[in-house]
């Protein structure tokens, strides 16, 4: 290619806010900022619709969808989800939870969604709000200009052409790619938790009848837990979240065979899928848990999974991503319009970003512990404990619902039970250390 041709394939643009990634966080932030009158450029490396997991929304999502003006569109593609079921091989019964029993009775249900459809609704909404949305365009580099004068990004379009984007502010909504987190060397493996996932879509899976047909089911088994998420159109998402060492045992087996063999270890799930047929490729993901050591700089923010990712057992990912986008829009607006208040706005953003994952990590670190399993399988509402737990399951972690004292009571009950079963507790602690040990995750997950 001649220098003249190369130059012709380069162009420059400018905007107020550059957003990297067009998932729930990026698309939500783009819509909100464009609506406020900012010039927004959103660059997404894939083309929508595209497959993604994380298909179970929380009741707290619905208010955000209403504010975005997409609630009706999501309702049209969604499967109603009124609660969740937990199935344990160590207990003789199944435990059901319904969101209407939470403290805040105004959030009784949510939806299960195909992420290809859901994410496309959000990104098209951003474009309708006058954000510049470019798909098939991958950001390759971001350079922060001296004296906080903004940022300059280089992006490559699907046709190979290069675009230099100048912006006053950049939002990293790149999900698990953690674009800025990696380049700033801010991403850290979560030393307290480590998991992997293997998953696919099926048709013909058994379903409950009536109102509970769309409820998510969590199945515990020896090496982790399974999700079963009924989707509209008869498709069911099935995934195993497993300890990395167990994924390593795949050895020469194909991913398809390994998922089949793993399902066979959970008898209730195996029976539920007896007549099911897989209708998507089996995919695997390595270490699921990480966090960045910062959520912002003077002219950048990390949203959703670009900041942190925790085990998906409570389906919090989409809600945390979208909520982070709402707070990010307020933060950017303050920083650009009222620079004197920027420091306080960024500090508030940081607190919110840390609060979300923290609301779930205590439970996630212990979700395979026999004591917590006992408490979840036999919930008590003394001191309103069950209502508070359901509020967390519903995603009600940022409002003013008075869950703090009931949750402290629940944790106290947990620790007392651990002391009462001290031998089991010590054995479970040793097992957990074994389970979360580091392995060659890349090799384990390779197809």
Buried (B, 14 or more C-beta within 10 A) or exposed (E): EEEEEEEEBEEEBBBBBBBBBBBBBBBBBBBBBBBBEBBBBBBBBBEBBBEBBBBBBBBBBBBBBEBBEBBEBBEEBBBBBBBBBBBBEEBEEEBBBBBBBBBBEEBBBBBBBBBBBBBBBBBBBBBBBBBBBBBBBBBEEBEBEEEEEBBBBBBBBEEEBBBBBBBBBBBBBBBBBBBBBBEBEBBEEBEEBBBBBBBBBBBBBBBEEEEBEBBBBBBBBEBBBBBBBBBBEEBBBBBBBBBBBBBBEBEEEEBBEBBBEBBEBBEBBBEBBEEBEBEEEBBBBBBBBBBBEBBBBEBBBBBBBBBBBBBBBBBBBBBBBBBBBBBBBBBBBBBBEEEEEBEEBBEBBBEBBBEBBEBBBBBBBBBBBBBBBBBBBEBEEEBBBBBBBBBBBBBBBBBEBBBEEBBEBBBEBBEEBBEEBEEBBEEBEEBBEEBBEEBEBEEBBEE
